[in-house]
């Protein structure tokens, strides 16, 4: 169906041309306006235009539109009666209109009507052969124009339909690809193994839900406030930023079932088996690496439970087994044993010795010390490692970090637990300090104690809320109103660790000014673990 706007456009352009010609005729040959057929032709075109603007073409069949160009042909034919004014070239408009939207028979109907108008209405002054030549010239010219335009319109329509079909095919292919991508993503997200794809520049291209949960990242890849930290061993040393799993994968380092320990934001340890696999990039020379991270914590815990059970069983068997073997040896020394009893005692003795060898082997395989004694710890190193882990978050928030004070400050304690305290304090400072703020960490010695002070220019805590700061799950009103995520457990955990080291923790704060937390540790040696 031809759009109504197209119908209006064709007719209005044609009418505007007619009006322009009439204005020129009125200016140069006003006597032409006295010719009845000329005025009738112009009037017919104007009336046709008004009809075109008023008729609801969408409700009519497509062929009904042909009335308009045919009436235009008739209107132009009436104007050909004017002598010395060749207006027959205006038939180009209706003939092209018919050739563009309708079949070839309609084009020939328009051309035939044009020829008839020349015969019946045009000025026939001059010899008959001139009149006939003029009629044939117009008919042949319009025929050539109509056929050419019609062929072009058919080709254009075929190309448009082909493009439309191809566009539909592309859309369907895109929909199928999108559906397949969603299915693949759902399958990957359903896996319990953490998967992450990283570029050589360290940019994460894709990751699944298992990785987001394990490493504390949101759906866009940004680290959450309680980001996880990788260690080289359980309760060991935190990995530096350039030695983390993603950094090594981005650098092209190959890993195969390599053990990494992860301490997550919920305070749980995870034993990870990390494997890297290079994959094809979208551009030549681009290096992309798939990192496969399998959480084997449950397997290790099960193995540890089996080891512990084996140790208990072997230990519990040794005592009664020793008694059995001892009494058998006493019986061997007796000379008054009747009949087959000595032989039976030998059988018992052999079985007891084999069992004793088995118990000894089990204890050799499972025996090890499990406690973690205190040892010398440099607080400056702990502070720098903690600050390095928060550097990306502070950089994103345009926060300034200042490390001040002693270059070395050694105390006796648990390095892992002390790092946990610093992570909690620095994490709170980063979380509650607006962008562009300042965080200062100072190490100093006072009255034989080592002091670490963390001061920020954050939102602060009201004075009446300070006594409740170490209560489990307590959140300051300013943090709740600000929509800042948190559990309210960090400060309580930090205080417990500090107290276990024989230290103390002090908090001062002022709303909209900032918060200062000072922890003090004794410099004396201790042997009992936290």
KOLKOL-824238 format. One record per residue (C-alpha): y negated, z negated, x negated; residue in one letter. Coordinates in steps of 0.25 Angstrom, whole numbers, plus 5000, padded with zeros to 4 digits. Layout:
YZXA...
//
This chain:
500050005000X498650044995X497749914993X496549915003X495649894991X496150024985X495850094998X494450034998X494250074984X494650214985X493850234998X492550164993X492550244980X492650374988X491550334998X490650284987X490750424980X490450494994X489250404996X488650434982X488850584985X488150564998X486950494992X486850604981X486950714992X485850645000X484950644988X485150784983X485650864996X485150785008X485350905017X486950885015X486850755024X486550855036X487950915035X488850855046X490150875038X489550805026X489150685034X490450685041X491250685028X490350565023X490450495036X491950505036X492150455022X491250335025X492050305038X493350315030X492850215020X492450115031X493850135038X494550105024X493749975023X494149925036X495649975038X496749865035X497449955026X498549855022X499049865037X499150015037X500250105031X499950155017X499750305021X498550265031X497650255019X497750405017X496850415029X495650375020X495750485008X496050585019X494850555027X494050555013X494550695011X494050735025X492750675022X492550745009X492950875016X491850865026X490850845015X491250975008X490551055019X489251035011X488851155004X488651154989X489151004988X490551004983X491150864988X492550904988X492850834975X492750704983X494150744988X494650684974X494450544980X495350554992X496350644985X496550544973X496650434983X497850504990X498450534977X498350394971X499050324983X499750424992X500850534990X500650674986X500650725001X499450645004X498750704992X498950844997X498550805011X497250755006X497050884997X497450975010X496350895018X495350925007X495651075007X495551075022X494251015021X493751115012X494251225021X493651165034X492351085029X491851135016X490751235014X491351375014X490151455009X490551564999X491651654999X493051615005X493751624991X492751524986X493051424997X494551444995X494451424980X493651294982X494751244992X495851284983X495151214971X494951084978X496351084983X496951114970X496051014963X496350904973X497850934972X497850924957X497050794957X497950734968X499250774962X498850724948X498350584954X499550574963X500450594950X499650494943X499750394954X501250414955X501350384940X500450274940X501250214952X502550224945X501950164932X501450054941X502750024948X503450034934X502549934928X502649844940X504149854939X504149814924X503149704927X504149654937X505249664927X504449594917X504049484926X505549464930X505949464916X504849354913X505349274925X506749284920X506349244905X505449124911X506649084919X507649094907X506549014898X506548904909X508048894909X508148894894X507048784894X507848704904X509148714896X508448674883X507748564890X509048514896X509648504882X509748364876X509448424862X508048424858X507548564855X506148604849X505648744844X504548734833X503848834825X503548844810X502148784813X502748664820X502448704834X503448674845X503748794853X504848734863X505548604865X506548544875X506448424883X507348344874X506448364862X505248324871X505948194875X506448164861X505148184853X504148144864X503448274867X502848324880X503248464886X502148534878X502648474865X501548374862X501948234857X501948124867X501247994863X502647934860X503048044850X504448024843X504448004828X505548064819X506147974808X507048004796X508047894800X508147794811X507047694809X506747774796X505447844792X504647934801X504648074798X503348134793X502748244802X503248354792X504648304792X504848294807X505848384814X504848484819X504148494806X505348524798X505848624809X504448694808X504548694793X505848774794X506748664789X508148674793X508848544799X510248534804X510648414812X509648334804X509448184808X508148144813X507748004819X506748004831X506047884836X505547924850X504347864858X505247774866X505747704854X507147774853X507747824841X508447964841X509348024831X509048174830X509948284824X508948404821X509248544819X508348664817X508548804820X507648924817X507449014829X506749154830X505249154832X504349244841X503649304829X504249354816X504149254805X503949134815X504849014812X505348934824X506348824823X507248764834X507448614832X508648554838X508648404839X509848324844X509748184848X510948124842X510547974844X511647954854X512748004844X512247914833X512147794842X513547824847X514047834832X513347704829X514047644841X515347694836X515047644822X514647504827X515847494836X516747534824X516047424816X516347324826X517747364828X518047364813X517347234811X518047164823X519447214818X519247164804X519347024807X520647014815X521247124806X520947034794X521646924801X522847004804X523047064790X522846924784X523946854793X524846974790X524646944775X525046804778X526346844785X526746934773X526746814764X527846744773X529246754769X529846694782X529546814791X530746854799X531446994800X530447114802X529247034802X528747064788X528847214791X528047204804X527047124796X526947234786X526647334797X525547244803X524947224789X524947384787X524247404800X523247294797X522847354784X522647494790X521847434801X521047354790X520747484782X520247554795X519347434798X518747434784X518547584785X517747574798X516847464793X516547544781X516147664789X515247584799X514647464791X513147474788X511947394789X511147414802X509847324801X508547384796X507847274786X506347274784X505847344772X504447374765X503647474774X502247534770X501447524782X500547634777X501647734777X502047694791X500647714796X500547854790X501947894795X501547854809X500147914808X500848044804X501648044816X500448034825X499648134818X499848254827X499448174839X498248124833X497848264828X498048314842X497148204847X496148224836X496248074832X495848024818X496847934811X496347844799X497347774790X496647664783X496947544774X498047514764X498847634758X500047544757X500547424765X501947384764X502647284773X504047244776X504547294789X505247404797X504647544794X505147604807X504647494816X503247484809X503147634811X503447614826X502247514826X501347614820X501747724829X501447644841X500047604836X499647744831X500347804844X499447714853X498247744845X498447894846X498747884861X497547804865X496547864856X495747984862X495648114855X494748104843X494947954841X495247884828X496447794824X496447704812X497647644805X497247544794X498247464785X497747334779X498247204773X497747064779X498246924776X499546974770X499847064782X499847214783X498947264794X499047404801X497847434811X497847544820X496447574827X496047684837X494847724845X495647734858X495547694872X495747544869X496347434877X495647334886X495647194880X496347134892X497547224890X497747194875X498647074877X499647164885X499647274875X501047234869X501647214883X502747314886X502347434894X500847394894X499847504895X498347484894X497547534906X496747624898X497947694893X498547704907X497247764913X497147864902X498547914905X499047884891X500547884890X501247764884X502347654887X501647524883X502747484874X502247524860X501347404857X502447314861X503447374852X502447384840X502147234842X503647194842X503847274829X502547214822X503047074826X504447104821X503747124807X503046994808X501747064811X500647064822X499947164830X498547154835X497747244845X496347254848X495647364857X494447394865X494347494876X493847634872X493647584858X495047584852X496247494849X496647424835X498047374833X498347294820X499747264815X500047154804X501247144796X501647044786X501947094772X503146994770X504547044768X505547034780X507047064781X507347064796X507247194803X506447224815X
//
